[in-house]
Amino acid sequence: MSIPTHTLPSGDELPALGLGTYDLTDEETEASVRAALDAGYTHIDTAEGYHNEAVIGDALADYDRNDVFLTSKVLPKHLDYESVIRSCEASLERLGTDYLDLYLVHWPNPAISLRETLSAMAELHDRGLVRNVGVSNFSAYQLSCAHHVSDVPIAVNQIEFHPWFQRPDLVEYCRESDTVIEAAAPLARTDVFDDEVVGELAEKYDKHPAQVILRWAIDSDIVVLPRSSTPAHVRANADLDWSLDDEDRARLDGRDRDRPVYDFPARDWTGDVYGIEP
């Protein structure tokens, strides 16, 4: 499996294909992680809000930690200085590792100073607990602020991105600021499998719709984080040693509907992942 990488400001290489682990049972998480690592994935994405770090840690214990780029995220309700530190230390303990390759602010929290949050991130970086710092679900405005106040480079913005939600203005700012874009829900939670053009291209190339979408996104210099509860699908998602014609990539470029599956303008701030309550 030949997967490109993105060079982060630290010099670390971020694989363009990673395994997403959101909304899986413990059994599904373990099977998915093991299937991914056995299939050649070298990038695993999790978060404290996913409640699966301990399961992932148990699975990772059977593999060489240095071969895996491991990401976790801190909940928005934990973005004050001391809580960021505690959250990271707790994630490391659950994952059974001494460091994270990437630590992200999972969602912005307007109730807590971003400067305070990023000061804690810098402390974690200085202590060697976090090798790279990033954000998730930040708008261009929020990202520009983060770049301005952070003592450590903001390496990544993990956002919702897929053929129906391509966010050209945000993508352009990320590119201008040398911020790597990671696509959470790169398959729009399977909604885009029903897209007419995706279906036509899947038939043309004799590929699953997921493979078509992932190949297109990687060709667009996006890091993709597909997740699946089925080990066979996890393995199939890594079958990317083929290419789309330029004309077919352009057809997918034209499918944007500005249609998110989760990143809506307003959300339930009391939820477990979005929550900003202490």
N, C-alpha and C positions, 0 to 999 in steps of 0.2 A: 504494500500500500504506500503510494507516494503522495504525501500531503504537504502542501506548502506551509511555511511558517511566517510569522510577522515578528520583526525584531523590535523589542521594546526599548525604551530609553536606558534601561539597565544593561542592555546587551542580551538579555534572555530571549529565547525564541519561543513564541507562542504558537502552537499548532493551530492551523486553520479549521481543523475538525476536532470538536470536543463532544463529550457525552453529557447531555442534560439529565438531571435527576429529579426534577420537580414533579410532585404529585404521583409518586409511586409508593406502593406498599413496601415494607421492609424486604419481603421475599423478592418482589420485582426489582427493587434497587440492587440487591446483592447479585441476582442473576444478570441484570443489565450491566453492572460494573465488570463482573467477571467476563461476560461475553465480549465487552468492549476491549478490555485489556488483552484478552486472548486473541482478538482480531487485529490488534496492532494500534488501537487508540493509545495516545499518550497524553490525553488531556481530559480531566474530569472536573465538572462544575457542580457545586452544591451551595448550600446556604444554611445558616442556623435556622431560618424559618422553614426549611424543608423537613426538619426533624429526622434526617437520615444520616447525619455525619458519623454516628457510631457504627452503623451498618457498613457505610463506605470504608471507614477505618479498618473494620474487621476484614473486609475483602482486600484492601490495599496491603494488609500485612503479609499477604502471600506473594507480593510482587516487589520489585526493586523500586523503592520510593523515588530514587533519583531519576528514574525513567518516566515519571509521571508529572505533568504540569497540573497542579492542584489549585483550584479556586474555591473560595468560600465568600460569604457576604454577611454583613452586619445589618440587623433589622433597623428600620427607621426609629423605633422607640428607644434604641440603644445608642444614639449618636452623640450623647454627651461624652466628655473626655473619658471619665472613669469607666463608663459602660462599654465604650469601644474597646478599651484595653481588656476588660473582663470578658467580653464576648469573644474576642480573638483568642484569648488564652483558653477559654472553654471549648471553642471549636477545635483548636489544636489538640486538646486532650481527647476529645471525642474521636478525632480523625487519627489519633495515634502518631502524630508527626511533630517535628520540632519547628517546622516553618510552613508557610503558605507561599506558593509561587505568585499568587495574586489574591488580594483582599479588596472587596468592593463594598461601597455604600449601596445597599440594596435598592433603596428608594430615597429620594430627597425628603427631608423633614423640615418644613419651614418654621417649625416651633423651636428648633435648636440651631445655634450658630454653626454655619458650615466651617468657619475658621476653627472653631473648637474641635469639630469632628476631624478635620484634616490635620490638626496639630497632634491628635492622638494617633492618626495613621502614620505620621512622620515618626512618632516615638516608637511605634511597632516596627517600622522600617529600620530605625537606628539600632534597635535591639536585635535585629536579624530574624524577627518572627515573621515578617512579611517582606518578600523580595520586590514586589511591585504593587502599586496602589492604583485603584480605579474606582469608577462609579457605575451605577446602573440606573436606567430609566431617567437620565438627566436630559433636560432640554438643552438647546444650544446656549441659552441665557445662563442656565444653572452651570453648565459645563465651563463656560467662559469664566464665570466667577470662581469656580474650583481651581482652574488653571492659575488664576490671578493670586489666590491666597495660599495655595499649597506650597510647602517647602520640598515636597517630593513630586516628581512628575506624575500627572494623571495619565496613566498609560492606556486605559481602556474605558469605553463607555458601552455597557451592555444594554441593548435596547430591543424593543420589538421591531423586527424587520423581516419582511417576506414579500413575495410578488404583489400582494394586495395592499401592502403598507410599506412603501419604499422611502418615505421621509427625506426627500432630496435636500431640503435646506439644512436639516440636522446632519445628514451625511456629509454635506459639503463643509460644514463647520468642523466636524470631526477630522476630515481630511486636512483642512487648512491648519488645524492645531496639532497635527501628528498624533491624534488619538485613535487607536485601533478600535474598530467597530465590531462588537460581538452581537450576533443575532440570537436573542432569546426567542423561542417559538418560531424558528425559521420555517416551519411547515404550517404556520398559522393553526396549530393544533389540529392538523389534517384538513382544515376547511378548504385550502387551495388545491387539494387533490381533485376537487370538482371543477376546477378551472378548465375551460375548453382548450386553451392553448397548451396548458400543462399536459392534459390528456393526449392531445395530438402528438406532442413531442415524446411522451412516454412510449407511445406506440411506434413512432418513427425510429427511436433509438433502442427499442426493446428493453426499456428500463422501467422501474417503478417510478410513479410520480415524485416520490420523496427524493430519489436519486437525481432526477432532472432538476428539481428545485435547489438541492444542495450544491450540485455542480455549478449552476448559474450563480448562486450566491458567492461561492468560493472564487469563481472567475471574476466577480465584482469586488474582490479584495475584502470580503466579509468573513469573519470567523463564525462558523455555524455550530450550534449546540443542540442538535436534535436529541430527543429522548424517546424511548420506546419501552414498553413493558415486555416486549417479546424479543428474546435473544436473537432470533433469526432476522428480525428487522434491524436490530442494532448492527449486526454483521453486514447486512445489505446496505445500510446507510454509509458504510465505509468503502463500498465498491465505487470508487470515483476515478479510477484510472482510465478515463475515456474523455471525450471532449464534445462540446456543443459547437455547432457552426455559429459564426458571428451573426448571421441572419436570425438564427433561432434564439440566441441570447437577446437580440434586440426585440424580438417578439415578446419575450418575458419582461423585458424592461418596460414594455408598453402596457402591462397588465395592472399597473398601480390603480387602486380604487380609494386610497386614503382610508382604508378600512382596518382598524385594529381588532384583535381578538381579546386583548386584555388591557392595553394602555390607553384607557379612555380619559377624557379631560377631568372627570371627577370619579372618586372611588370611595369605598367604605373604609374610612380611616381607622375603624376599630378592628378590622380583620387581622388575622394572625401575621400575615406577611406585610400588609400595608400599614398596620397599626402604628400610630405615633403616641399612644398613651403609655405613660411610664409603668 
